[in-house]
Structure formats: C-alpha cells, structure tokens
Amino acid sequence: MKLTVLQNLVKRAGGNSALMLVLGFAIGALTNIYPVPSAIIFFILLVIIVIPIIIDVIKERQLSNLSLWEEALRQPDPHAAAFVSRTNEHFLVIGQAIEILPHPKLNTRANIDELGWSPSSVQLNDLQKNFNANIILDRSGGYKEFDPPNGIKFSLSNTSFITKDSPNLSLDLTRTNYFTLKSVLPTIRQNPDLRVEFGSLNPASNSIPHSLCLHYITRFSGGEVLCMRRDPRAAYHGNLWSFSGEEQLSEEDFRFQFPTFSFFQRTICEEVFSLREDNPLEDKWKLVNPHIKNMSLGSIFVEEEIFNFAMFGVYQLKDSIAKFISFHNNLIDEGTGSRDREGDFFVVSQDLLKDLLFKGQCTVKALFTNDEQLIRAENLHPTSRYRIFRLLRAVNRKPLQPEVI
C-alpha cells in the first residue's frame, strides 16, 4: 500500500476506542503469568478490528464511476446537456444541474462525512468589485427598479484549482444587487441562446450576474430526508418539492471570521430549525449546534435555466425525527422559533427516496401532522434530483441500482 494509505490506517486505528481497549488489555495481560494466551487473544482481536479499517480505507480510494442505471437516472435537461457538449468538458449533468467542481472524494466510495469540504475550511473572498452586467442588461430591456430593499448579492467570479494533492477550496466573489438580477432573470430564463452567448461554466468567463446560493439536503439520524413543498406564492419554484432547501449568500455572513461556515450556520438555523432572523447568529447556533453531527460542501454546480452558481451542501443531524419535532415545538413555544413561511416540511425514508429516482414517484409524510402526499418527479425543484442523486450515492457507497425482487 502507498504511504498515504498506511498513514490513514494508523490514524484510523489511533482514533478507534475499541482498538485502544484491546491494546490496553493486551499490554496488561502480557505482564501477568499468562503471556502466551494473552498474546494470542490480542492478535485475534487486533485482526478482527483492523481488517474492517483496512477495507474502509481501500473503499475510500476506489473510484465509483457512473453505472448504466445511474446514467439513466440523470435525466439531463436538454439545454443543460447541450451547453456542456459545447464546452468539450466532461461535466456531470443531472436535471438542470451542471456539476462543475466536485470535491476530490465525491466520486469515490468514501464515508459520506468525508465527501466534501468542511465549511470552516472554504475561503470566500469578497473582491469588493462590481459585476459588469451592462451589456446583458441592455439585451434584457435595461435596468429596472422593484420593491425594495435592493440588497447586495454575490456572484462567483473564480475558484481555486482543485486536485487530490491540492484540495483546498477558495472562491472569489464580485458584487451585484437584487434589482440587477430581477432585471435580467426573465430574459435569461426564456432565452437559451442568450445563456449560451453570455454564460460560461468557467466562473472567470461568465457574464451572467447571479447570486451564489447554498442548495442543501438535510438527513436525520435514522437516514430519513427532509423535504419541503414550496408555497404556491413563493417567488421562485412555487408549489414544487425541494430536497431540502436553498439560501443565498448574504453580506451578513462576512461579519464573521469564516463566512462559509457562518453561511452554513445561518442557513440551517433559519431554514431548518426556523429560528427568528432578528436574533444574533451566535445565540441561534448555541441552540442548534448540539443537534448537528456534520456539515459539508460537496460541490459547486450551475442551475442552467437561470445560470446561477450554487454550492451543494449536506447537513447530517444527530436527531431522530421525533426528537427534532420536540425540539422544534419547544422553540416555537418559547417564541424563538416559527413555522417556515416558504412551505411545509415533509420527511421521506431513503428507500422511498430511491423510488422517486427509479420509479418517478414516492410518498412523503408531513413532519408535524399525519398528512401524506405523493411526489412525482416532474414536480421537483430544478436541482432536487441532483441533490437526491448525490446523497443516495454517497450513503450507498457504490453505484445506485434498483432493488432485486
């Protein structure tokens, strides 16, 4: 094995409490009057513990290419597929999502907690420069004013070069505003040729203003996944099913030392636990942090129809569904939380979620009531198929395939 594999093995072994217990037992036993039997027991137990660790390390280094089943599950949007075909690049397309920058381990069989960047390690650089949208504004009917506020939005302008040997992610951002985005969005959405003319999957060459977002998926301790039926009156994708939600990067996130981390914190506090926006983030995080097992950023992708760059994030909760509901209700009773105004929460098991990909539909159960609803694949948020696909593949640790009957 390569040195890096051996180093990983030693690291895993050192962090394994069961192994440390065995070593302690063996060392103590070998000092008594039965050194030979103790040594035999020690080596037997050592093999039992170390072999699974070795297998796990080998899995982490195995590439997991798309199977024929997974190729069929992608169901790429025609415009997204055509856009990628013009680039002569091999980008993964699932629905409207074009994955431009996956984490180096995302296409391996590593454990789900290792398939992404820690938000605290991702650097966001506000270049304090304005995104030049003059030409595309002219082609879209000019700059228009809408109901205020005209808040600052951040467009992705460049990324660091990512390899297995250099995995650190850094994102450069330029500034635009809400009115600019609203002015160009209808034309961009309705005109694929304009997206081809001004859009680029290389952020440094892209000329379409956008707002960098986090499109995330949330998983409970039992493996169930949170989803939302968006309110029909929602500004974007009303009445569609989102797994689990979306949030835009805010100027507020740059008040903190690690903006990406604060972005992830703020999103789950406000969008999943529905804590009041006007409370300090530090106070909200103190309440929520004990319920979070892991947060990770798995990739950067483009939602082609509106040519918006986004992060794909995964939240793994420590809570079961019942514990989450109890905690959520307590927050509301105390006045620190509220029901989400953007839609209604539902949950679905991983097996049924797999049915949604393979069979085109599944049943979900309301989080706070006994209501059940049927989801059809054609009613998914434009990036939900991508998020579901990536999550199930990560949990499965191998290519997806239908259940054998």
C-alpha positions as CSV (number, residue, x, y, z in Angstrom):
1,M,0.0,0.0,0.0
2,K,1.1,3.6,-0.6
3,L,2.4,5.6,2.3
4,T,-0.8,7.8,2.4
5,V,-2.9,4.7,2.8
6,L,-0.7,3.5,5.7
7,Q,-0.9,6.9,7.3
8,N,-4.7,6.9,7.0
9,L,-4.8,3.4,8.5
10,V,-2.7,4.4,11.5
11,K,-4.8,7.5,12.0
12,R,-8.0,5.4,11.9
13,A,-6.5,2.9,14.3
14,G,-5.4,5.5,16.7
15,G,-8.8,7.0,16.9
16,N,-10.6,3.7,17.4
17,S,-11.5,3.4,21.1
18,A,-12.1,-0.4,20.7
19,L,-8.6,-0.9,19.4
20,M,-7.2,1.2,22.3
21,L,-9.1,-1.0,24.7
22,V,-7.7,-4.2,23.2
23,L,-4.1,-2.8,23.3
24,G,-4.6,-1.8,26.9
25,F,-5.9,-5.3,27.7
26,A,-3.0,-7.0,25.9
27,I,-0.3,-4.9,27.5
28,G,-1.7,-5.5,30.9
29,A,-2.3,-9.2,30.3
30,L,1.2,-9.8,29.0
31,T,2.7,-8.7,32.3
32,N,0.9,-11.5,34.2
33,I,1.5,-15.2,34.3
34,Y,-0.3,-16.0,31.0
35,P,1.7,-14.1,28.4
36,V,1.2,-16.6,25.6
37,P,-2.6,-17.0,25.7
38,S,-2.9,-13.2,26.2
39,A,-0.8,-12.6,23.1
40,I,-2.9,-15.0,21.0
41,I,-6.1,-13.3,22.1
42,F,-4.5,-9.9,21.4
43,F,-3.6,-10.8,17.9
44,I,-7.0,-12.3,17.1
45,L,-8.9,-9.3,18.4
46,L,-6.4,-7.0,16.6
47,V,-7.1,-8.7,13.2
48,I,-10.9,-8.5,13.8
49,I,-10.7,-4.8,14.4
50,V,-8.0,-3.8,11.9
51,I,-9.4,-5.7,8.8
52,P,-12.6,-3.6,8.6
53,I,-10.5,-0.5,8.9
54,I,-8.3,-1.7,6.0
55,I,-11.3,-2.4,3.9
56,D,-12.8,1.0,4.7
57,V,-9.5,2.7,3.7
58,I,-9.4,0.8,0.4
59,K,-13.0,1.8,-0.3
60,E,-12.2,5.4,0.2
61,R,-9.6,5.2,-2.6
62,Q,-11.8,3.4,-5.1
63,L,-13.3,5.5,-7.8
64,S,-17.0,4.9,-8.3
65,N,-17.9,5.6,-11.9
66,L,-21.5,6.0,-13.0
67,S,-23.3,2.8,-13.8
68,L,-25.7,2.3,-16.7
69,W,-28.6,2.7,-14.2
70,E,-27.2,6.0,-13.0
71,E,-26.7,7.3,-16.5
72,A,-30.4,6.7,-17.0
73,L,-31.3,8.3,-13.6
74,R,-29.6,11.6,-14.5
75,Q,-32.4,12.7,-16.9
76,P,-30.3,15.7,-18.1
77,D,-32.2,18.8,-19.2
78,P,-31.7,19.2,-22.9
79,H,-30.4,22.8,-22.6
80,A,-28.0,21.9,-19.8
81,A,-26.7,18.9,-21.8
82,A,-26.3,21.0,-24.9
83,F,-24.5,23.6,-23.0
84,V,-22.0,21.1,-21.7
85,S,-21.5,19.5,-25.1
86,R,-20.2,22.8,-26.4
87,T,-17.5,23.1,-23.8
88,N,-15.7,19.8,-24.7
89,E,-15.5,19.2,-20.9
90,H,-16.9,16.2,-19.1
91,F,-19.2,17.8,-16.5
92,L,-21.9,15.7,-14.8
93,V,-25.4,16.9,-15.7
94,I,-28.4,15.8,-13.6
95,G,-31.6,17.6,-14.5
96,Q,-30.8,21.3,-14.8
97,A,-27.7,21.0,-12.5
98,I,-24.3,21.1,-14.2
99,E,-21.6,20.0,-11.7
100,I,-18.5,22.0,-12.4
101,L,-16.4,21.4,-9.3
102,P,-16.9,18.2,-7.2
103,H,-14.9,17.5,-4.0
104,P,-12.0,15.2,-4.8
105,K,-13.6,12.3,-2.9
106,L,-17.1,12.8,-4.2
107,N,-16.7,10.2,-6.9
108,T,-15.1,7.6,-4.5
109,R,-16.7,5.2,-2.0
110,A,-15.5,7.2,1.0
111,N,-17.8,7.6,4.0
112,I,-20.4,10.4,3.5
113,D,-18.8,12.5,6.2
114,E,-15.6,12.8,4.1
115,L,-17.3,13.5,0.8
116,G,-17.0,17.3,1.0
117,W,-15.2,20.3,2.3
118,S,-15.7,21.4,5.9
119,P,-17.4,24.8,5.6
120,S,-14.9,26.3,8.0
121,S,-12.1,25.4,5.6
122,V,-13.6,27.0,2.5
123,Q,-12.4,30.6,1.9
124,L,-14.8,33.2,0.5
125,N,-13.1,36.3,-0.9
126,D,-15.2,39.4,-1.4
127,L,-13.2,41.3,-4.0
128,Q,-15.2,44.5,-3.4
129,K,-15.7,44.8,-7.2
130,N,-19.0,45.2,-9.1
131,F,-20.1,42.6,-11.6
132,N,-20.2,44.2,-15.0
133,A,-23.7,43.5,-16.2
134,N,-24.1,46.5,-18.6
135,I,-24.3,44.6,-21.9
136,I,-26.7,41.9,-20.7
137,L,-28.8,44.5,-19.1
138,D,-29.1,46.3,-22.4
139,R,-30.1,43.0,-24.1
140,S,-32.7,42.4,-21.4
141,G,-34.6,45.7,-21.6
142,G,-32.4,47.7,-19.3
143,Y,-32.1,48.1,-15.5
144,K,-35.4,48.2,-13.7
145,E,-36.5,49.0,-10.1
146,F,-38.6,46.7,-8.0
147,D,-40.0,46.7,-4.4
148,P,-37.1,47.4,-2.0
149,P,-34.8,46.5,-0.5
150,N,-32.2,46.4,-3.2
151,G,-29.8,44.2,-1.3
152,I,-26.2,43.2,-2.2
153,K,-25.8,39.8,-3.9
154,F,-22.6,37.9,-4.6
155,S,-21.6,36.4,-7.9
156,L,-19.0,33.7,-8.2
157,S,-16.1,35.0,-10.3
158,N,-13.4,32.4,-9.8
159,T,-12.4,29.2,-7.9
160,S,-9.1,27.7,-6.8
161,F,-7.7,24.9,-8.9
162,I,-8.7,21.6,-7.1
163,T,-6.8,18.4,-7.3
164,K,-6.3,15.4,-4.9
165,D,-3.0,16.8,-3.9
166,S,-4.3,20.4,-3.5
167,P,-7.9,20.1,-2.3
168,N,-8.3,23.4,-0.6
169,L,-11.3,25.4,-1.9
170,S,-11.2,29.2,-2.3
171,L,-14.0,31.2,-4.0
172,D,-13.6,34.8,-5.4
173,L,-16.8,36.9,-5.4
174,T,-17.9,40.1,-7.1
175,R,-20.9,42.2,-6.2
176,T,-24.2,42.8,-7.8
177,N,-27.7,43.6,-6.5
178,Y,-31.3,42.4,-6.3
179,F,-32.6,44.8,-8.9
180,T,-30.0,43.8,-11.5
181,L,-30.8,40.1,-11.0
182,K,-34.5,40.7,-11.3
183,S,-34.0,42.8,-14.4
184,V,-32.1,40.1,-16.3
185,L,-33.7,36.9,-14.9
186,P,-36.9,36.7,-17.1
187,T,-34.9,37.1,-20.3
188,I,-32.2,34.7,-19.2
189,R,-34.8,32.1,-18.3
190,Q,-36.7,32.4,-21.5
191,N,-33.8,32.7,-23.9
192,P,-31.4,29.7,-24.1
193,D,-29.4,31.4,-26.8
194,L,-28.6,34.3,-24.5
195,R,-27.4,31.9,-21.9
196,V,-25.1,30.4,-24.5
197,E,-23.8,33.8,-25.6
198,F,-23.2,35.2,-22.1
199,G,-22.9,32.2,-19.8
200,S,-19.8,30.2,-19.1
201,L,-19.2,27.2,-16.8
202,N,-15.8,28.8,-16.0
203,P,-16.8,31.5,-13.4
204,A,-14.0,33.7,-14.6
205,S,-15.5,33.9,-18.1
206,N,-19.2,34.1,-17.1
207,S,-21.0,37.3,-17.9
208,I,-24.5,36.5,-16.4
209,P,-25.0,38.1,-13.0
210,H,-26.3,35.7,-10.3
211,S,-26.5,35.2,-6.6
212,L,-24.3,32.5,-5.1
213,C,-26.6,30.1,-3.2
214,L,-26.5,27.0,-1.0
215,H,-28.7,24.2,-2.2
216,Y,-28.7,21.8,0.7
217,I,-30.1,18.4,1.8
218,T,-30.8,17.5,5.4
219,R,-30.7,14.0,6.8
220,F,-32.0,12.7,10.2
221,S,-30.2,10.2,12.4
222,G,-32.3,7.4,11.1
223,G,-31.5,8.2,7.5
224,E,-34.7,9.9,6.6
225,V,-34.5,13.1,4.5
226,L,-36.2,16.4,5.0
227,C,-38.1,17.9,2.1
228,M,-40.4,20.9,1.6
229,R,-43.4,21.6,-0.6
230,R,-42.8,25.2,-1.5
231,D,-45.7,27.7,-1.0
232,P,-47.5,28.3,-4.3
233,R,-46.9,32.1,-3.7
234,A,-43.2,31.7,-3.4
235,A,-41.1,34.0,-5.7
236,Y,-39.2,31.0,-7.1
237,H,-40.4,27.5,-7.9
238,G,-43.7,27.8,-6.1
239,N,-45.6,24.5,-5.4
240,L,-42.5,22.4,-6.3
241,W,-40.8,19.9,-4.0
242,S,-37.4,20.8,-2.7
243,F,-34.9,18.4,-1.1
244,S,-34.3,20.1,1.3
245,G,-33.9,23.9,0.7
246,E,-32.0,26.8,-0.7
247,E,-30.5,30.0,0.7
248,Q,-28.5,32.9,-0.8
249,L,-25.1,34.1,0.5
250,S,-25.6,37.4,2.4
251,E,-23.5,40.4,3.3
252,E,-24.2,39.4,6.9
253,D,-22.1,36.3,6.5
254,F,-18.9,38.4,6.0
255,R,-19.2,39.8,9.5
256,F,-17.6,36.6,10.8
257,Q,-14.1,35.2,10.5
258,F,-15.2,32.2,8.4
259,P,-18.0,33.4,6.1
260,T,-18.7,30.0,4.5
261,F,-19.1,28.5,8.0
262,S,-21.4,31.3,9.1
263,F,-23.4,30.9,5.8
264,F,-24.0,27.2,6.7
265,Q,-24.8,28.0,10.3
266,R,-27.3,30.7,9.3
267,T,-29.0,28.6,6.7
268,I,-29.7,25.6,9.0
269,C,-30.7,27.8,11.9
270,E,-33.2,29.8,9.9
271,E,-34.3,27.4,7.2
272,V,-34.4,24.1,9.0
273,F,-34.9,25.0,12.7
274,S,-36.9,28.1,11.7
275,L,-35.2,30.4,14.3
276,R,-36.1,34.0,14.1
277,E,-33.8,36.0,11.7
278,D,-33.5,39.0,14.0
279,N,-31.8,37.0,16.8
280,P,-27.9,37.1,16.8
281,L,-26.4,34.1,14.9
282,E,-24.2,33.3,17.9
283,D,-27.3,32.8,20.0
284,K,-29.1,30.7,17.4
285,W,-26.0,28.5,16.9
286,K,-25.7,27.7,20.6
287,L,-29.2,26.2,20.4
288,V,-28.7,24.3,17.2
289,N,-25.1,23.1,17.4
290,P,-25.8,20.2,19.8
291,H,-28.2,18.8,17.2
292,I,-25.7,18.8,14.2
293,K,-23.5,15.9,13.6
294,N,-21.8,17.1,10.4
295,M,-22.0,19.8,7.7
296,S,-20.2,19.6,4.4
297,L,-19.9,21.3,1.0
298,G,-19.9,18.6,-1.7
299,S,-19.6,20.6,-5.0
300,I,-20.1,23.7,-7.0
301,F,-22.7,23.5,-9.7
302,V,-24.7,25.7,-12.1
303,E,-28.5,25.7,-12.4
304,E,-28.6,26.2,-16.1
305,E,-32.1,27.6,-16.7
306,I,-31.2,30.8,-14.7
307,F,-27.5,30.3,-14.9
308,N,-27.0,30.5,-11.2
309,F,-23.9,29.2,-9.5
310,A,-24.6,27.3,-6.3
311,M,-23.0,25.2,-3.5
312,F,-24.3,21.7,-2.8
313,G,-24.4,21.2,1.0
314,V,-25.2,18.2,3.2
315,Y,-26.4,18.5,6.8
316,Q,-26.4,15.4,8.9
317,L,-28.4,15.7,12.1
318,K,-27.9,13.9,15.4
319,D,-31.7,14.0,16.0
320,S,-34.3,11.4,15.2
321,I,-37.5,12.8,13.6
322,A,-39.3,12.6,16.9
323,K,-36.5,14.5,18.8
324,F,-36.3,17.1,16.1
325,I,-40.1,17.7,16.2
326,S,-40.0,18.0,20.0
327,F,-37.1,20.5,19.9
328,H,-38.7,22.5,17.1
329,N,-42.0,22.7,19.0
330,N,-40.2,23.9,22.1
331,L,-38.5,26.7,20.2
332,I,-41.9,27.8,19.0
333,D,-43.4,27.7,22.5
334,E,-40.5,29.8,23.8
335,G,-41.0,32.3,21.0
336,T,-37.6,31.8,19.5
337,G,-38.8,29.8,16.5
338,S,-41.6,29.8,14.0
339,R,-43.1,27.7,11.2
340,D,-41.3,28.3,7.9
341,R,-43.3,30.7,5.7
342,E,-41.8,29.3,2.4
343,G,-43.6,26.0,2.6
344,D,-44.5,22.9,4.5
345,F,-42.0,20.3,5.8
346,F,-42.2,16.6,5.0
347,V,-39.9,13.6,5.5
348,V,-39.2,10.5,3.5
349,S,-37.2,7.4,4.0
350,Q,-34.1,6.7,1.9
351,D,-35.8,3.6,0.4
352,L,-38.8,5.7,-0.8
353,L,-36.5,8.4,-1.9
354,K,-34.8,5.9,-4.1
355,D,-38.2,5.0,-5.6
356,L,-38.6,8.6,-6.6
357,L,-35.5,8.3,-8.8
358,F,-36.2,4.8,-10.2
359,K,-40.0,4.8,-10.3
360,G,-40.7,8.5,-10.7
361,Q,-42.8,8.9,-7.6
362,C,-42.9,8.3,-3.8
363,T,-45.0,9.0,-0.8
364,V,-43.8,11.6,1.8
365,K,-45.2,12.2,5.3
366,A,-45.8,15.7,6.8
367,L,-43.3,16.5,9.6
368,F,-45.8,18.0,12.0
369,T,-49.0,16.2,11.0
370,N,-50.1,12.7,9.8
371,D,-50.8,14.0,6.3
372,E,-49.2,12.0,3.4
373,Q,-48.7,13.2,-0.2
374,L,-47.5,11.7,-3.4
375,I,-44.5,13.3,-5.1
376,R,-44.0,12.9,-8.8
377,A,-40.6,13.5,-10.3
378,E,-41.9,16.2,-12.7
379,N,-42.8,18.3,-9.7
380,L,-39.3,18.5,-8.2
381,H,-37.4,21.7,-7.7
382,P,-34.9,22.0,-10.6
383,T,-31.9,20.9,-8.5
384,S,-33.6,18.4,-6.3
385,R,-32.8,15.4,-8.5
386,Y,-29.1,16.3,-8.4
387,R,-29.2,16.6,-4.6
388,I,-31.1,13.3,-4.1
389,F,-28.8,11.5,-6.5
390,R,-25.6,12.7,-4.8
391,L,-26.9,11.9,-1.3
392,L,-28.1,8.4,-2.1
393,R,-24.9,7.6,-4.0
394,A,-22.8,8.8,-1.0
395,V,-24.9,6.8,1.5
396,N,-24.8,3.8,-0.7
397,R,-21.0,4.0,-1.1
398,K,-21.5,2.4,-4.5
399,P,-23.4,3.0,-7.8
400,L,-27.2,3.1,-7.4
401,Q,-29.3,0.2,-8.8
402,P,-32.9,-0.9,-8.4
403,E,-33.8,-3.4,-5.7
404,V,-33.7,-7.0,-6.9
405,I,-37.2,-8.5,-6.5
